[in-house]
Amino acid sequence: MDLDKISVVLRPRTAWEGIDLGFAMARHWFLPLWLLWWMTALPVYGLTLLLFSGWSWLVLVLIWWFKPLYEPALLFWMSRALFDDRPALRSVARRWFSIVRPQLLGNLTWRRFSTSRSFYMPVGLLERLRGRPRKERIRVLGWRKQTGTWLTVVGLHFEVVLEMSFLLLMVVLLPEELRWIDLEGLFLTPGSLEEWLGQMVDLLAMSLIAPFYVAGGFALYLTRRTELEAWDIELSFRRLAARTKPGKRPFAGLAASLAVGLCLVLAVSLDQPARAAGIDREQARQTIDEVLSHEDFGRTEQVSYWTFTGEVDEDADSGWWETLFELLGGFTKGIASVGEVLMWLTAGLLVAYVVYWLASNRGWLAYRPALGRRQRTAAPVTLFGLEVSPDSLPRDIVGEALRLLAEAGPRAALSLLYRGALARFVHQEHLEIPESATEGECMRLVAASRPDLEAGLFRRLTGLWLDLAYGHATPVERELEQICREWQRIYGGADEQ
């Protein structure tokens, strides 16, 4: 995946903004996506119609059920077009079975009712994950994300609305002399022609929604990966590195300096703006009166209304009407008071929920467990491939790290220090770190639960480890020696097993 060739702007987006990006992609590439959908749907419809010609309802059900056969080709084409490599529709048709085949049985059986199908489709089709890795990937991508479900629900409703609209439109547009169908025959007692018409309208409605549904799920997947893997930051660094390469526009800085200097000279040489012309008070008052007398600043309006001018007999008996009105007035006042109380309670709960949501999303409610709290779940033995059990570590981690630094090099020493820090937090401080946690998540958990000195030490260790593991940058021996001294100052001598 070459992010430099991506044709959309990668930036942090909310889930709804990601879906909106997908809809923009679907509008831009609608025709090829629409044709790809029909390329698969028409043969499937023809086959089902041939096999179950007398079972119209079954044909409709099968057309809807086989949606996972129509959609992977659209996702495959978009995944290539997004990186400026638009494959021909004929080449996609030739590769259709290899595109649809991954996890086809699961997609047509137990996963068919997944409400986030378009969101999770790239995991199996593009990343080629299956089994437990697929489940873990979906768990990370879908953590606290329900937008994919709403995309499916809204897309289904739009399909139904479009289908009903097309059917009603055909009935309404036909003149009465040529109208061969009516609403009763279309929905209650359909014949073979009405059944075939309903099937074609159903296909048409699904074909119009499918590009937006697949593109929305794909863009939601890209948004989530951008959030997890910081693609936007990586692209920014790449562009910055390209701009700072030698030999790129050597006179750009000189030209910019000359332009700034020229602007300063022109600004100093310009004359000062002229002062406003003087005017006395009488002239000013006369001018103001003329302006205010204009029709734009006021108008006279005459309003007529009816009013009772007769005498009211206060001694007359109003009868049971007055009593009824008084009862109704008291009842409505009571209802209004209860409604006001409920309204304030609802507003208070809504404000409390918004505050809680903001606090939880910004990490303000990070719980700091007690130092001696007992471990609730079983401590992990490995974290992202590293052995963190106490038996796998020496008693004197600092001494062994200094020995490895002198004999084996910085890589072995840093690996021991990082494993030792993880093992200490998990087994001695009883910090609950799940096995699926990443290095960044471990760092955030430590920062939220441990003192600043320990969190700072672990932050430096994590930074060196990430540079070594992913950037292949060997740490400096002097910095590792400083970390060992800081470790000795915080934790003392040999660790307790």
C-alpha positions as CSV (number, residue, x, y, z in Angstrom):
1,M,0.0,0.0,0.0
2,D,1.6,3.2,-1.2
3,L,0.1,6.0,0.8
4,D,1.8,8.6,-1.4
5,K,-0.6,7.7,-4.3
6,I,-3.8,7.9,-2.3
7,S,-6.4,10.2,-4.0
8,V,-8.2,11.3,-0.8
9,V,-7.0,13.6,2.0
10,L,-6.1,11.5,5.0
11,R,-6.9,13.4,8.3
12,P,-8.6,12.6,11.6
13,R,-12.3,12.2,10.9
14,T,-15.3,11.2,12.9
15,A,-17.2,8.1,11.8
16,W,-19.9,10.1,10.2
17,E,-17.4,12.2,8.3
18,G,-15.8,9.0,7.1
19,I,-19.2,7.8,5.8
20,D,-19.6,11.1,4.1
21,L,-16.2,10.7,2.4
22,G,-17.4,7.2,1.2
23,F,-20.6,8.8,-0.3
24,A,-18.4,11.3,-2.1
25,M,-16.3,8.5,-3.5
26,A,-19.5,6.6,-4.6
27,R,-20.8,9.7,-6.4
28,H,-17.4,10.2,-8.2
29,W,-17.1,6.5,-9.3
30,F,-20.8,5.7,-9.5
31,L,-20.9,4.4,-13.1
32,P,-18.1,1.8,-12.9
33,L,-19.3,0.7,-9.4
34,W,-22.9,0.4,-10.7
35,L,-21.9,-1.6,-13.7
36,L,-19.8,-3.9,-11.6
37,W,-22.8,-4.6,-9.3
38,W,-25.0,-5.5,-12.3
39,M,-22.2,-7.6,-13.8
40,T,-22.7,-10.0,-10.8
41,A,-26.3,-9.5,-9.9
42,L,-27.8,-10.1,-13.3
43,P,-26.4,-13.6,-13.8
44,V,-27.4,-14.5,-10.2
45,Y,-30.9,-13.2,-10.8
46,G,-31.2,-15.1,-14.1
47,L,-30.1,-18.3,-12.4
48,T,-32.5,-18.0,-9.5
49,L,-35.3,-17.1,-11.8
50,L,-34.6,-20.1,-14.0
51,L,-34.5,-22.5,-11.0
52,F,-37.4,-21.0,-9.0
53,S,-39.6,-19.5,-11.6
54,G,-42.8,-20.5,-9.8
55,W,-41.6,-19.1,-6.4
56,S,-41.6,-15.4,-6.7
57,W,-41.1,-14.7,-3.0
58,L,-38.1,-17.1,-2.9
59,V,-36.5,-15.4,-5.9
60,L,-36.7,-12.0,-4.0
61,V,-35.3,-13.6,-0.8
62,L,-32.4,-15.1,-2.8
63,I,-31.6,-11.9,-4.6
64,W,-31.3,-10.2,-1.2
65,W,-29.5,-13.0,0.4
66,F,-26.7,-13.2,-2.2
67,K,-25.7,-9.6,-1.7
68,P,-22.2,-10.7,-0.4
69,L,-21.6,-12.0,-4.0
70,Y,-22.3,-8.6,-5.6
71,E,-20.3,-6.3,-3.3
72,P,-16.7,-7.6,-3.1
73,A,-16.0,-6.6,-6.7
74,L,-17.0,-3.0,-5.9
75,L,-14.6,-2.9,-2.9
76,F,-11.8,-4.5,-4.9
77,W,-12.2,-1.9,-7.7
78,M,-12.3,1.0,-5.2
79,S,-9.2,-0.2,-3.3
80,R,-7.3,0.0,-6.6
81,A,-8.8,3.2,-7.8
82,L,-8.1,4.9,-4.5
83,F,-4.4,4.6,-5.3
84,D,-4.7,5.9,-8.9
85,D,-4.8,2.4,-10.4
86,R,-8.3,1.9,-11.9
87,P,-8.6,-1.6,-13.3
88,A,-10.7,-2.3,-16.3
89,L,-14.1,-3.8,-15.7
90,R,-13.2,-6.8,-17.9
91,S,-10.1,-7.6,-15.8
92,V,-12.3,-7.5,-12.6
93,A,-14.8,-9.8,-14.3
94,R,-12.0,-12.3,-15.1
95,R,-10.9,-12.2,-11.4
96,W,-14.4,-12.3,-10.0
97,F,-14.2,-15.7,-8.4
98,S,-10.8,-15.1,-6.7
99,I,-12.2,-11.8,-5.3
100,V,-15.4,-13.4,-3.9
101,R,-14.0,-16.7,-2.8
102,P,-12.3,-15.7,0.5
103,Q,-14.6,-16.7,3.4
104,L,-17.5,-17.1,0.9
105,L,-19.2,-19.8,3.0
106,G,-19.2,-17.6,6.1
107,N,-20.4,-14.6,4.3
108,L,-23.4,-16.4,2.9
109,T,-24.3,-18.2,6.2
110,W,-23.6,-17.1,9.8
111,R,-22.1,-13.7,8.8
112,R,-24.9,-12.8,6.5
113,F,-26.8,-11.1,9.3
114,S,-23.8,-9.0,10.3
115,T,-25.0,-5.4,10.7
116,S,-21.5,-4.0,9.9
117,R,-20.8,-6.1,6.8
118,S,-19.4,-3.2,4.6
119,F,-17.2,-2.0,7.5
120,Y,-15.7,-5.4,8.1
121,M,-15.5,-6.6,4.5
122,P,-12.0,-5.1,3.8
123,V,-10.6,-7.2,6.7
124,G,-11.2,-10.4,4.8
125,L,-11.0,-9.1,1.2
126,L,-8.0,-6.7,1.4
127,E,-6.1,-7.9,4.5
128,R,-6.8,-11.6,3.8
129,L,-7.3,-12.3,7.5
130,R,-9.3,-15.3,8.7
131,G,-9.9,-17.2,11.9
132,R,-8.7,-15.7,15.2
133,P,-6.5,-12.9,13.5
134,R,-9.7,-11.7,11.7
135,K,-11.6,-11.7,15.0
136,E,-8.9,-9.7,16.8
137,R,-8.7,-7.2,13.9
138,I,-12.4,-6.7,13.9
139,R,-12.5,-6.3,17.6
140,V,-9.8,-3.5,17.4
141,L,-11.5,-1.8,14.4
142,G,-15.0,-2.0,15.9
143,W,-14.2,-1.0,19.4
144,R,-17.0,1.4,20.5
145,K,-18.0,2.0,16.9
146,Q,-21.6,1.4,16.0
147,T,-21.6,3.6,12.9
148,G,-21.3,0.6,10.6
149,T,-24.6,-0.8,12.0
150,W,-26.4,2.5,11.4
151,L,-25.0,2.5,7.8
152,T,-26.6,-0.9,7.2
153,V,-29.9,0.1,8.8
154,V,-30.2,3.3,6.9
155,G,-29.2,1.7,3.6
156,L,-31.9,-1.0,4.1
157,H,-34.6,1.6,4.7
158,F,-33.5,3.6,1.7
159,E,-33.8,0.4,-0.5
160,V,-37.3,-0.1,0.7
161,V,-38.3,3.5,0.1
162,L,-36.8,3.5,-3.4
163,E,-38.6,0.3,-4.3
164,M,-41.9,1.6,-3.1
165,S,-41.4,4.9,-4.8
166,F,-40.6,3.3,-8.2
167,L,-43.7,1.1,-8.0
168,L,-46.0,4.0,-7.1
169,L,-44.4,6.2,-9.7
170,M,-45.1,3.8,-12.5
171,V,-48.8,3.5,-11.4
172,V,-49.2,7.3,-11.1
173,L,-47.5,8.3,-14.3
174,L,-49.5,5.9,-16.5
175,P,-52.7,7.5,-17.9
176,E,-55.9,5.8,-17.0
177,E,-56.6,4.6,-20.5
178,L,-53.2,2.8,-20.6
179,R,-53.0,1.7,-17.0
180,W,-52.6,-2.0,-16.9
181,I,-51.7,-2.3,-13.2
182,D,-53.2,-0.9,-10.1
183,L,-52.1,-0.7,-6.5
184,E,-54.4,-3.6,-5.4
185,G,-53.1,-5.9,-8.1
186,L,-49.5,-4.8,-7.5
187,F,-49.4,-5.4,-3.8
188,L,-52.3,-7.8,-2.9
189,T,-53.0,-10.0,-5.9
190,P,-49.9,-9.7,-8.2
191,G,-49.8,-11.7,-11.4
192,S,-46.7,-13.0,-13.1
193,L,-46.0,-9.6,-14.8
194,E,-46.4,-7.7,-11.5
195,E,-44.1,-10.2,-9.8
196,W,-41.4,-9.8,-12.5
197,L,-41.8,-6.0,-12.3
198,G,-41.4,-6.1,-8.5
199,Q,-38.2,-8.2,-8.8
200,M,-36.7,-5.8,-11.3
201,V,-37.6,-2.8,-9.2
202,D,-36.0,-4.5,-6.2
203,L,-32.8,-5.1,-8.2
204,L,-32.8,-1.5,-9.3
205,A,-33.2,-0.1,-5.8
206,M,-30.4,-2.4,-4.5
207,S,-28.1,-1.4,-7.4
208,L,-28.5,2.3,-6.6
209,I,-27.8,1.9,-2.9
210,A,-25.0,-0.7,-3.1
211,P,-22.2,1.7,-4.3
212,F,-22.9,4.1,-1.4
213,Y,-23.2,1.3,1.1
214,V,-19.9,-0.4,0.0
215,A,-18.0,2.9,-0.3
216,G,-19.3,4.2,3.0
217,G,-18.1,1.1,4.8
218,F,-14.7,1.2,3.0
219,A,-14.3,4.9,3.9
220,L,-15.2,4.1,7.5
221,Y,-12.5,1.4,7.5
222,L,-10.0,3.9,6.1
223,T,-11.0,6.4,8.7
224,R,-10.5,3.9,11.5
225,R,-7.1,2.8,10.3
226,T,-6.0,6.4,9.9
227,E,-7.0,6.9,13.5
228,L,-5.2,3.7,14.7
229,E,-2.1,3.8,12.6
230,A,-1.7,7.6,12.1
231,W,-1.5,7.5,8.3
232,D,-2.0,11.3,8.1
233,I,1.1,11.9,10.3
234,E,3.1,9.5,8.2
235,L,2.2,11.2,5.0
236,S,3.0,14.6,6.6
237,F,6.5,13.4,7.5
238,R,7.0,12.0,4.0
239,R,6.1,15.3,2.4
240,L,8.2,17.2,4.8
241,A,11.2,14.9,4.0
242,A,10.6,15.4,0.3
243,R,10.5,19.2,0.7
244,T,13.8,19.3,2.7
245,K,15.8,17.3,0.2
246,P,18.7,19.1,-1.3
247,G,18.4,20.4,-4.8
248,K,14.8,21.3,-4.6
249,R,14.1,24.9,-5.6
250,P,17.4,26.5,-4.4
251,F,16.3,30.1,-5.0
252,A,12.9,29.8,-3.3
253,G,14.2,31.1,0.0
254,L,16.0,34.0,-1.7
255,A,12.9,34.9,-3.7
256,A,10.7,34.9,-0.6
257,S,13.1,37.1,1.3
258,L,13.2,39.6,-1.6
259,A,9.4,39.7,-1.8
260,V,9.0,40.3,1.9
261,G,11.6,43.1,1.8
262,L,9.8,44.8,-1.2
263,C,6.5,44.7,0.7
264,L,8.1,46.4,3.7
265,V,9.6,49.1,1.6
266,L,6.3,49.8,-0.2
267,A,4.5,49.9,3.1
268,V,6.9,52.5,4.6
269,S,6.8,54.7,1.4
270,L,3.0,55.0,1.2
271,D,1.4,58.2,2.4
272,Q,-0.6,58.2,5.5
273,P,-4.4,58.1,4.9
274,A,-6.2,61.4,4.8
275,R,-8.2,62.5,7.8
276,A,-12.0,62.7,7.5
277,A,-13.3,66.2,6.5
278,G,-14.4,68.4,9.3
279,I,-18.1,69.1,9.9
280,D,-19.8,71.2,12.5
281,R,-22.6,70.1,14.9
282,E,-25.5,71.8,13.0
283,Q,-24.6,70.2,9.7
284,A,-24.2,66.9,11.4
285,R,-27.7,67.2,13.1
286,Q,-29.3,68.1,9.8
287,T,-27.7,65.2,8.0
288,I,-28.8,62.8,10.7
289,D,-32.4,64.1,10.6
290,E,-32.5,63.7,6.8
291,V,-31.3,60.1,7.1
292,L,-33.8,59.2,9.8
293,S,-36.7,60.7,8.0
294,H,-36.3,58.2,5.2
295,E,-38.9,55.5,4.9
296,D,-36.4,52.8,5.5
297,F,-36.0,53.9,9.1
298,G,-39.7,53.8,10.2
299,R,-43.3,53.4,9.1
300,T,-46.8,54.0,10.4
301,E,-49.1,51.0,10.5
302,Q,-52.8,51.0,11.4
303,V,-54.3,47.8,13.0
304,S,-58.0,47.1,13.3
305,Y,-59.5,44.5,15.6
306,W,-62.9,43.6,17.2
307,T,-63.6,44.0,20.9
308,F,-66.7,43.6,23.1
309,T,-68.2,46.9,24.3
310,G,-71.3,45.7,26.1
311,E,-71.8,45.3,29.8
312,V,-71.0,42.0,31.6
313,D,-73.5,40.7,34.2
314,E,-71.2,39.5,37.0
315,D,-74.1,38.2,39.0
316,A,-75.3,35.8,36.3
317,D,-74.9,32.1,37.1
318,S,-72.4,30.6,34.7
319,G,-73.6,27.1,35.6
320,W,-71.6,24.0,35.2
321,W,-69.5,25.4,32.3
322,E,-67.6,27.6,34.6
323,T,-67.0,24.6,37.0
324,L,-65.8,22.5,34.0
325,F,-63.4,25.2,32.8
326,E,-62.0,25.6,36.3
327,L,-61.4,21.9,36.5
328,L,-59.8,21.7,33.1
329,G,-57.7,24.7,34.0
330,G,-56.4,23.1,37.2
331,F,-55.8,19.8,35.4
332,T,-53.8,21.4,32.6
333,K,-51.8,23.5,35.1
334,G,-50.9,20.3,36.9
335,I,-49.9,18.5,33.7
336,A,-47.8,21.6,32.7
337,S,-46.0,21.5,36.1
338,V,-45.3,17.7,35.8
339,G,-44.1,18.3,32.2
340,E,-41.8,21.1,33.3
341,V,-40.3,18.9,36.0
342,L,-39.8,16.0,33.5
343,M,-38.3,18.4,31.0
344,W,-35.7,19.7,33.5
345,L,-34.9,16.2,34.5
346,T,-34.4,15.2,30.9
347,A,-32.3,18.2,30.2
348,G,-30.1,17.4,33.3
349,L,-29.7,13.8,32.3
350,L,-28.8,14.8,28.8
351,V,-26.2,17.3,30.1
352,A,-24.8,14.7,32.4
353,Y,-24.5,12.2,29.6
354,V,-22.7,14.7,27.4
355,V,-20.3,15.5,30.1
356,Y,-19.6,11.9,30.8
357,W,-19.2,11.1,27.1
358,L,-16.7,14.0,26.7
359,A,-14.8,13.0,29.9
360,S,-14.6,9.3,28.9
361,N,-13.5,10.1,25.3
362,R,-10.8,12.6,26.5
363,G,-9.5,10.3,29.2
364,W,-10.5,12.5,32.1
365,L,-12.1,9.5,33.9
366,A,-9.0,7.3,33.8
367,Y,-9.2,5.2,36.9
368,R,-6.1,5.0,39.0
369,P,-6.1,1.7,40.9
370,A,-4.6,1.3,44.3
371,L,-1.0,0.2,44.3
372,G,-1.8,-3.0,46.3
373,R,-5.0,-4.0,44.5
374,R,-5.3,-7.6,43.8
375,Q,-5.3,-8.8,40.2
376,R,-8.8,-9.4,38.9
377,T,-7.9,-11.4,35.8
378,A,-5.1,-13.7,34.9
379,A,-1.9,-11.8,34.1
380,P,-0.7,-12.3,30.5
381,V,2.4,-14.3,29.9
382,T,3.3,-12.6,26.6
383,L,2.6,-9.1,25.2
384,F,2.9,-8.5,21.5
385,G,5.3,-11.5,21.2
386,L,7.5,-10.6,24.3
387,E,7.9,-13.0,27.2
388,V,6.9,-11.1,30.4
389,S,6.6,-13.9,32.9
390,P,8.8,-13.5,36.1
391,D,10.5,-16.8,35.5
392,S,11.9,-15.6,32.1
393,L,13.7,-12.6,33.7
394,P,16.8,-12.3,35.9
395,R,16.5,-11.1,39.4
396,D,18.8,-8.2,38.9
397,I,17.5,-6.7,35.7
398,V,19.6,-3.6,35.7
399,G,22.9,-5.5,36.3
400,E,22.0,-8.0,33.6
401,A,21.1,-5.1,31.2
402,L,24.5,-3.4,31.8
403,R,26.3,-6.7,31.2
404,L,24.3,-7.3,27.9
405,L,25.1,-3.7,26.9
406,A,28.8,-4.3,27.3
407,E,28.8,-7.8,25.7
408,A,25.9,-8.2,23.3
409,G,25.0,-4.6,22.4
410,P,22.2,-2.1,23.0
411,R,19.5,-4.2,21.3
412,A,19.7,-7.0,23.9
413,A,19.9,-4.6,26.8
414,L,16.9,-2.6,25.6
415,S,14.8,-5.8,25.1
416,L,15.5,-6.9,28.6
417,L,14.7,-3.5,30.1
418,Y,11.4,-3.3,28.2
419,R,10.4,-6.8,29.1
420,G,11.3,-6.2,32.7
421,A,9.2,-3.0,32.9
422,L,6.2,-4.8,31.5
423,A,6.6,-7.7,33.8
424,R,6.9,-5.4,36.8
425,F,3.7,-3.6,36.0
426,V,1.8,-6.7,35.2
427,H,2.9,-9.1,38.0
428,Q,4.1,-6.8,40.8
429,E,1.9,-3.7,40.4
430,H,-1.1,-5.8,39.2
431,L,-1.8,-3.5,36.3
432,E,-4.4,-5.1,34.0
433,I,-2.9,-5.1,30.5
434,P,-4.8,-7.2,28.0
435,E,-2.9,-9.5,25.7
436,S,-4.2,-7.7,22.7
437,A,-2.9,-4.3,23.9
438,T,-0.4,-2.4,21.7
439,E,2.7,-0.6,22.9
440,G,0.9,2.7,22.8
441,E,-2.0,1.3,24.8
442,C,0.4,0.0,27.4
443,M,2.0,3.4,27.7
444,R,-1.4,5.1,28.2
445,L,-2.4,2.5,30.9
446,V,0.9,3.1,32.8
447,A,0.5,6.8,32.5
448,A,-3.0,6.6,34.0
449,S,-2.1,4.3,36.9
450,R,1.5,4.8,37.9
451,P,3.4,7.8,39.4
452,D,5.0,10.3,37.0
453,L,8.5,9.1,37.5
454,E,7.6,5.5,36.5
455,A,5.4,6.7,33.7
456,G,8.2,8.9,32.3
457,L,10.7,6.1,32.5
458,F,8.4,3.7,30.7
459,R,7.6,6.4,28.1
460,R,11.3,6.7,27.2
461,L,11.6,2.9,27.1
462,T,8.6,2.6,24.8
463,G,9.9,5.3,22.5
464,L,13.3,3.6,22.2
465,W,11.6,0.2,21.7
466,L,9.3,1.5,18.9
467,D,12.3,3.1,17.1
468,L,14.2,-0.2,17.4
469,A,11.3,-2.6,16.5
470,Y,9.7,-0.6,13.7
471,G,12.3,2.0,12.7
472,H,15.3,-0.3,13.0
473,A,17.1,2.5,14.9
474,T,19.7,1.2,17.4
475,P,19.6,3.2,20.7
476,V,22.6,5.0,22.0
477,E,24.5,3.2,24.8
478,R,24.8,6.4,26.8
479,E,21.0,6.8,26.8
480,L,20.5,3.2,27.9
481,E,23.0,3.7,30.8
482,Q,21.1,6.7,31.9
483,I,17.8,4.7,31.9
484,C,19.6,2.0,34.0
485,R,20.6,4.6,36.5
486,E,17.1,6.0,36.6
487,W,15.7,2.5,37.0
488,Q,18.1,2.0,39.9
489,R,17.0,5.2,41.5
490,I,13.2,4.4,41.2
491,Y,13.1,0.7,41.9
492,G,16.3,0.1,43.9
493,G,18.3,-3.1,43.5
494,A,17.2,-6.5,42.5
495,D,13.5,-7.0,41.8
496,E,11.3,-9.2,43.8
497,Q,10.2,-12.3,41.9
